[in-house]
Structures are given as C-alpha cells and as structure tokens.
Amino acid sequence: MARQVAYTYKGQAKVINFAYDKYHDMYEAAAAAEGVDLTRFLAMEQQVAMTAKGKGALKSYRLNEFARMGFKDIRMLRDDEQV
C-alpha cells in the first residue's frame, strides 16, 4: 500500500510518496523532498527529547521549527483522500 504525505512549503501545496523504510517520519520525508538539511535540527531535537519531561515539548519544538523552515500542514493522506 502506497502512502503519501501532503504539505505546504513556502505557500505551495505538494504531495509526495512516503515509505517508512526510506524515512523515519513524514517530516523527514518532506524536508528531503525540498532539499532541507536537518542535521542541526535533529541534534537539537535529540537534546530536547533528553531534557523534556513529556512529549509535548518535543512536538512543540518540531512544529515550530518546521514552521520556521517554511513548512505548514504536514500530514499523511488517507487512501481515499485526493489532493
């Protein structure tokens, strides 16, 4: 079953194919499709994960950083959904 990720990057809506054997999550797939280097982001995300008491801080950090990079509305598409 093919999976797809829909997202908006710098005001332009896009849909890409997604596979868990190639990408860790949908955020990583969207960044790779746009050629965004996540090296510093992943290092900081790891530090946030080690120091945060709950998953809320990690999720908030991820959403804020991807918004700063120009991404918006990153989500998995259901099989019956068309964009």
Steps between C-alpha positions, in 0.01 A plus 500: 500500500649831392499782749506867419583813696335834429660825614532866416849641447540876468137538392499220242300181569679175415445124524785246513528124534609369839656173618608415855799303370641820348396770752459503876185714489295727275692810609828350386346400166365851436835658586684258270260577214579871537873453550500634858796386713376371837838435664481782755126451551544129584781574746289759681193275491703230673601745773140609548391135525762431768408800716121521451273332752223425250447465128324837479825695498645283223190532284488876557868535408451299181192696388662837572826417325330364190280809487818711520645300209191580291293183543134496594226237532718189468272196512455145375234454236242227543447252216165655406626860515592696188692828483 
